[in-house]
């Protein structure tokens, strides 16, 4: 089934250009299907509702999956609205064009560390406009000039008479006000909320258990389904026998769907037993003989050939020929699963006149549209009720919306609400991984041991190829997500070239937290340390030279090194490593301190992190996301990979796809640069620098470079 997105390259560019240039005039007009102002509710735009009690309901158009937008986005609007923080209530917004992404075009989506970046201006203007309308309503009520009135703490005050009136008492009058054309925003010097640490609004219900995740949803008359999917990705059902499955107590029926065979039952356990009892003959398809070792050989051969240019300056070939010293290296990084703690799930209730979906979605518009196609309904008859997400990392932003479509097809077939649940094994073996990559790098030094040339050849699958995003994301054969973090490196290297080979498709691949920055930052930062070692220079000072033309980035590097006491000797038996990377509009530097025991086991003792993400909204969220990115990255660096034998994924649960344990968690210090620059992302930028920082720390002790992930014991052992 093809994804239904209705997004052309022209639409993508045109919509992005319009929306990022400022607030659309029509933004303030109530949208069809959304709340509108009334005698009891003031709804000046799609994001705000204020009722007579003074309660301010914020409609959250992003998915809350642990990154903190349930708090940070209301902070932005409340700052300009001048309401009381305790009056804020948050609801998930429906799928509607009013909530389309201001950077990505006509689509509701949460990803790319863009939630604050994309909504910063729009929400500030939404809050400020509502504030101005409330002031205008109060001024009219008092027969005063709006300039004589101010708003603060959820009420409007009149400077000359001292009169005050609460927002809740202005609902009807404010609804009659015209939306202002010239919106006045507060200067940052007057911020009361933005930049302050605020307790997260979602914490109480997550602590007391009342928070609803997709897997928690229960509807009257609902069945539970699990799906038997091909053992080889891309395979198909040839025939199946469900006789034994239907004898399992609690099993309601068995349904063939596009992606396999679904067992529908009264509960999860009955459905699982029923699935285990199915007798299925599979057509394993084109990946039946996929083998990771053979694939590695294929990638290595591709890297020896010229690739498509992704970046090119200077004369790389001449510079390498004339270099005093050269170094060549190859780095291999594996497929990776997202492994969110809440496995994929979706409740679908398909009826002849409509469909309701209950799930945690990063891809609201796409999921709604794909479900509509599966249900045979127009999109406007499908309602997606977004819930909290128990982790996403990109896994819940799938172009074909497969788990959503599965639930929709099964519900339509049985004529009742159905909850589809994926097991941990289903998720880890079910596809959509970070692409595997093989990268060949050659660097050259001049007589003064300065880095004058660097050439990088990247081999990996394309995420965008064959999707509706292909025209917008692939240019001249180069997938941007495959070369990001390499082709756009800010290091001052006069002769620089990045080439790309699009590896054969087949394995379903997807954006994984920080996407291409994860493998390209590792290659870049590890190789820089190798070049510094060959040059006989300190790796921190080596980077300082490369960032000489970028003062903002240099300041972040310096901050991390200073806070980590880089110039002082490492503690006895320990080593330090440093890494710097820019991604998603933010600059992050990390220093890792590690120890290695007699069995060559590495312990990351401490990580010092510095980040410049522009204007901060909630510093507590930034710290949490840096810590989260460090855990996420270390898990991948030490333990995680997806491998194939005879077309089958070899890993299936956390015993074979491990996570960092609490006893292994290093002490983490996070230092945030005070900045008034536009906000950058924080959900992903903490991931790319951590593994190279650790690998470089290991090399500082052993002298051995780590060119593979997960780290190999033979590369660490002395």
SEKOL-611608 format. One record per residue (C-alpha): residue number from 1; x, y, z. Coordinates in steps of 0.5 Angstrom, whole numbers, plus 500, padded with zeros to 3 digits. Layout:
REM residues N
nr:x:y:z
NUM:X:Y:Z
...
//
This chain:
REM residues 718
nr:x:y:z
1:500:500:500
2:503:507:498
3:503:512:503
4:498:518:502
5:501:524:504
6:499:529:498
7:506:533:498
8:509:535:492
9:516:538:492
10:513:544:490
11:508:544:495
12:513:542:500
13:518:548:498
14:512:553:497
15:509:552:504
16:515:552:508
17:517:559:505
18:510:562:506
19:510:559:513
20:517:560:516
21:517:568:513
22:512:570:519
23:505:568:521
24:500:567:516
25:494:573:516
26:489:567:516
27:492:564:522
28:487:567:527
29:481:565:524
30:477:560:527
31:479:553:523
32:473:549:520
33:472:543:526
34:476:547:531
35:473:551:537
36:471:558:536
37:469:563:540
38:463:564:544
39:459:567:550
40:463:562:554
41:470:561:551
42:475:566:548
43:478:562:542
44:482:567:538
45:486:562:534
46:487:555:534
47:492:554:539
48:488:558:545
49:481:557:549
50:480:561:555
51:474:560:559
52:470:564:564
53:474:561:570
54:480:564:567
55:483:557:565
56:487:557:559
57:487:551:554
58:493:550:550
59:492:545:544
60:499:542:543
61:500:540:536
62:506:536:537
63:507:529:540
64:510:529:547
65:514:523:547
66:519:525:553
67:522:531:550
68:518:536:554
69:514:540:549
70:508:539:553
71:511:544:558
72:516:548:553
73:511:550:548
74:505:552:553
75:511:556:556
76:512:560:550
77:505:562:549
78:504:563:556
79:509:568:556
80:506:573:551
81:499:572:554
82:501:574:561
83:497:569:564
84:498:565:570
85:502:559:569
86:497:555:574
87:491:556:569
88:494:553:564
89:491:546:561
90:494:542:555
91:490:538:550
92:493:534:544
93:490:538:538
94:486:534:532
95:489:533:525
96:488:540:522
97:491:545:517
98:491:550:523
99:497:546:526
100:501:544:520
101:509:545:521
102:512:551:520
103:518:548:517
104:516:542:513
105:510:544:510
106:503:542:510
107:503:536:515
108:503:535:522
109:509:532:524
110:514:532:531
111:521:530:529
112:528:533:527
113:528:537:534
114:524:542:531
115:518:543:536
116:520:549:539
117:524:552:533
118:518:551:529
119:513:554:534
120:517:559:537
121:515:565:533
122:508:563:531
123:506:561:539
124:509:568:541
125:505:571:536
126:499:567:538
127:499:569:545
128:501:576:544
129:495:577:539
130:490:574:545
131:493:579:550
132:492:585:545
133:485:583:544
134:484:582:552
135:487:589:553
136:482:592:547
137:476:588:550
138:478:591:557
139:479:598:554
140:473:598:551
141:469:596:557
142:472:602:561
143:472:607:555
144:479:607:556
145:485:607:551
146:488:601:550
147:495:604:551
148:493:606:558
149:492:598:560
150:497:593:561
151:496:585:562
152:499:581:567
153:498:575:572
154:491:573:568
155:488:580:568
156:488:587:565
157:489:593:569
158:488:600:568
159:494:605:570
160:490:611:571
161:484:608:575
162:487:602:578
163:482:598:576
164:483:590:574
165:479:585:571
166:480:578:570
167:481:574:563
168:475:570:565
169:471:576:565
170:473:578:559
171:471:572:554
172:465:575:551
173:468:582:550
174:475:579:547
175:471:574:542
176:468:581:539
177:475:584:538
178:478:584:531
179:485:580:531
180:491:585:531
181:495:586:524
182:501:589:528
183:503:584:534
184:508:587:539
185:512:582:542
186:515:582:549
187:523:584:549
188:527:578:552
189:529:582:558
190:522:582:560
191:521:574:560
192:518:571:566
193:517:564:564
194:522:563:558
195:529:561:560
196:526:559:567
197:526:552:570
198:519:550:570
199:516:543:573
200:513:539:567
201:506:539:567
202:505:532:565
203:509:529:571
204:503:529:576
205:499:524:571
206:505:520:569
207:507:519:577
208:500:517:579
209:498:513:573
210:493:517:570
211:497:519:564
212:494:515:557
213:499:512:552
214:496:509:546
215:497:502:549
216:493:504:555
217:486:505:551
218:480:501:552
219:474:502:548
220:467:498:549
221:467:492:545
222:474:492:543
223:478:486:541
224:486:485:541
225:490:483:535
226:497:481:534
227:499:480:527
228:504:474:524
229:509:478:520
230:514:475:515
231:520:472:518
232:524:476:513
233:523:483:512
234:519:484:505
235:516:477:505
236:509:475:503
237:504:470:506
238:503:464:501
239:498:460:505
240:496:459:512
241:492:454:516
242:488:458:522
243:485:451:525
244:489:451:531
245:489:458:532
246:481:458:532
247:481:453:538
248:485:457:543
249:480:460:548
250:478:467:547
251:480:467:540
252:475:471:536
253:477:470:529
254:483:470:524
255:484:476:519
256:489:476:513
257:491:483:512
258:496:486:507
259:502:485:512
260:501:478:515
261:495:474:518
262:492:477:524
263:489:474:530
264:483:477:534
265:482:475:541
266:479:478:547
267:485:479:550
268:493:480:548
269:495:473:551
270:489:469:547
271:491:473:541
272:499:471:542
273:497:464:543
274:493:464:537
275:498:467:533
276:503:462:535
277:498:456:533
278:498:459:526
279:501:455:520
280:504:459:515
281:507:458:509
282:511:464:507
283:514:467:501
284:521:470:503
285:522:475:498
286:528:478:495
287:532:479:502
288:531:471:503
289:539:471:503
290:541:477:506
291:547:476:510
292:551:482:514
293:558:479:513
294:557:479:505
295:553:486:505
296:559:489:509
297:564:486:503
298:559:489:498
299:559:496:502
300:567:496:502
301:567:495:495
302:562:501:493
303:567:505:497
304:573:504:493
305:569:507:487
306:568:515:486
307:561:517:489
308:556:522:488
309:559:529:490
310:555:532:496
311:560:537:498
312:566:540:494
313:571:545:495
314:579:546:494
315:582:541:490
316:582:535:494
317:586:530:490
318:592:535:489
319:592:536:496
320:592:529:498
321:598:528:493
322:602:534:496
323:600:532:503
324:606:531:507
325:603:526:511
326:596:522:509
327:592:517:513
328:586:513:511
329:581:509:515
330:574:506:514
331:568:506:519
332:563:501:520
333:556:503:523
334:550:498:524
335:543:498:523
336:540:500:529
337:533:499:532
338:529:505:535
339:527:500:541
340:522:505:545
341:519:502:551
342:512:503:549
343:512:498:543
344:508:500:537
345:500:500:538
346:494:503:535
347:486:502:537
348:482:503:531
349:474:504:531
350:472:503:523
351:465:505:522
352:461:506:515
353:461:513:517
354:467:514:520
355:474:512:524
356:477:514:530
357:484:512:532
358:487:512:538
359:495:512:538
360:501:516:540
361:503:519:533
362:509:523:531
363:506:523:524
364:499:525:525
365:497:528:518
366:500:522:515
367:497:517:519
368:490:520:519
369:491:520:511
370:494:512:511
371:488:510:515
372:483:513:511
373:485:510:505
374:485:503:509
375:478:504:511
376:476:507:504
377:474:514:508
378:475:521:506
379:480:524:511
380:476:528:514
381:472:522:517
382:478:520:520
383:479:522:527
384:486:521:530
385:486:522:538
386:494:523:539
387:496:520:546
388:502:520:550
389:508:516:546
390:512:512:551
391:518:514:546
392:519:515:539
393:526:517:536
394:523:517:529
395:520:510:530
396:513:513:530
397:514:517:524
398:513:512:519
399:511:513:512
400:507:507:511
401:504:508:518
402:504:500:518
403:501:499:525
404:496:504:524
405:494:501:517
406:494:494:521
407:489:496:526
408:485:500:521
409:484:494:516
410:483:489:522
411:477:493:525
412:474:494:518
413:474:487:517
414:471:485:524
415:466:491:525
416:469:493:532
417:474:497:535
418:481:493:535
419:487:494:539
420:493:492:535
421:499:491:540
422:507:489:537
423:511:485:542
424:518:487:543
425:520:482:538
426:516:484:533
427:519:491:534
428:526:489:534
429:525:484:528
430:520:488:524
431:524:493:520
432:525:500:520
433:532:501:522
434:537:507:522
435:541:505:516
436:548:501:516
437:554:505:513
438:561:504:511
439:565:510:510
440:572:511:508
441:576:517:510
442:583:520:507
443:586:526:511
444:592:530:509
445:597:534:513
446:602:539:511
447:609:541:513
448:606:544:519
449:602:538:521
450:595:542:519
451:589:539:516
452:589:541:509
453:585:535:506
454:579:531:508
455:576:526:503
456:570:522:505
457:566:517:502
458:559:514:505
459:556:508:503
460:549:507:506
461:541:506:504
462:537:512:503
463:531:513:507
464:527:518:502
465:528:514:496
466:521:511:494
467:518:516:499
468:513:522:497
469:519:526:500
470:524:523:495
471:524:530:491
472:525:534:497
473:530:530:500
474:534:527:495
475:538:532:490
476:542:530:484
477:542:523:487
478:544:525:494
479:540:523:500
480:541:529:505
481:540:525:511
482:545:520:509
483:551:526:509
484:548:531:514
485:553:532:519
486:559:530:514
487:557:535:508
488:556:541:512
489:562:540:517
490:564:547:519
491:571:545:520
492:576:550:516
493:579:545:512
494:581:548:505
495:580:542:501
496:574:538:502
497:570:533:499
498:564:528:501
499:562:523:496
500:556:518:497
501:554:512:494
502:546:510:495
503:547:502:497
504:542:497:495
505:535:498:498
506:531:492:501
507:532:493:509
508:526:498:511
509:530:504:514
510:528:510:517
511:530:516:521
512:533:514:528
513:534:519:533
514:539:524:530
515:539:521:523
516:545:521:519
517:549:526:524
518:549:519:529
519:554:516:524
520:557:522:520
521:559:525:527
522:562:519:529
523:566:518:523
524:568:525:523
525:570:526:530
526:574:520:531
527:578:521:525
528:579:528:527
529:583:525:533
530:586:520:529
531:589:526:525
532:591:530:531
533:595:524:534
534:598:523:527
535:600:531:527
536:602:530:534
537:597:535:537
538:592:536:543
539:586:534:540
540:582:540:543
541:587:545:540
542:587:541:534
543:579:542:533
544:580:550:536
545:584:551:530
546:579:548:525
547:574:552:528
548:577:559:528
549:572:562:523
550:566:560:527
551:566:564:534
552:560:561:537
553:562:554:535
554:569:555:538
555:566:558:545
556:562:551:546
557:568:547:545
558:572:552:550
559:566:551:555
560:566:544:555
561:574:543:555
562:574:548:561
563:569:545:565
564:572:538:564
565:579:541:566
566:582:539:560
567:589:542:561
568:590:538:567
569:592:531:567
570:587:525:567
571:585:522:574
572:590:516:575
573:588:510:570
574:583:514:566
575:583:517:559
576:579:523:556
577:576:524:550
578:573:530:546
579:568:531:541
580:564:537:538
581:558:537:533
582:553:541:530
583:546:539:529
584:539:541:528
585:541:548:530
586:545:547:536
587:552:546:538
588:554:541:542
589:561:539:545
590:562:533:550
591:568:531:554
592:568:524:556
593:572:521:562
594:573:513:562
595:577:508:565
596:579:501:563
597:579:495:568
598:584:489:567
599:579:485:563
600:579:491:558
601:572:493:560
602:570:500:559
603:567:505:564
604:565:512:562
605:566:515:569
606:564:522:567
607:561:526:561
608:562:534:561
609:557:537:556
610:556:544:553
611:551:546:549
612:549:552:545
613:542:552:543
614:540:559:542
615:534:562:546
616:533:557:552
617:525:556:554
618:526:551:559
619:533:549:562
620:531:543:566
621:528:540:559
622:535:541:556
623:539:538:561
624:534:532:561
625:535:531:553
626:542:532:554
627:542:526:559
628:538:522:555
629:542:523:549
630:548:521:552
631:544:514:555
632:541:513:548
633:548:514:544
634:552:510:549
635:547:504:549
636:548:504:541
637:556:505:542
638:557:499:547
639:551:494:545
640:547:495:539
641:547:492:532
642:542:489:528
643:545:483:524
644:542:479:518
645:543:471:517
646:539:468:511
647:535:474:511
648:533:474:518
649:534:479:524
650:538:476:529
651:536:480:535
652:529:480:538
653:529:483:545
654:533:486:550
655:538:480:552
656:540:481:545
657:539:488:544
658:542:491:550
659:541:498:553
660:546:502:558
661:544:499:565
662:544:504:571
663:550:502:574
664:554:504:568
665:551:511:567
666:556:516:568
667:556:522:572
668:553:528:567
669:554:535:567
670:551:540:563
671:553:547:561
672:548:551:557
673:551:557:553
674:546:564:555
675:544:566:548
676:539:570:545
677:540:567:538
678:533:563:535
679:532:557:539
680:535:550:536
681:533:543:537
682:535:539:544
683:532:532:543
684:537:530:538
685:543:534:538
686:546:530:545
687:546:523:541
688:552:525:536
689:558:527:540
690:558:522:546
691:560:516:542
692:566:519:539
693:568:522:545
694:568:516:549
695:572:512:543
696:577:518:543
697:578:517:550
698:579:510:549
699:584:511:544
700:588:516:549
701:589:510:553
702:590:504:549
703:593:508:542
704:588:504:538
705:582:507:534
706:575:504:534
707:572:504:527
708:566:500:529
709:560:500:533
710:558:497:537
711:565:498:540
712:569:491:539
713:573:488:545
714:579:487:541
715:580:494:539
716:580:496:546
717:584:490:549
718:591:492:550
//
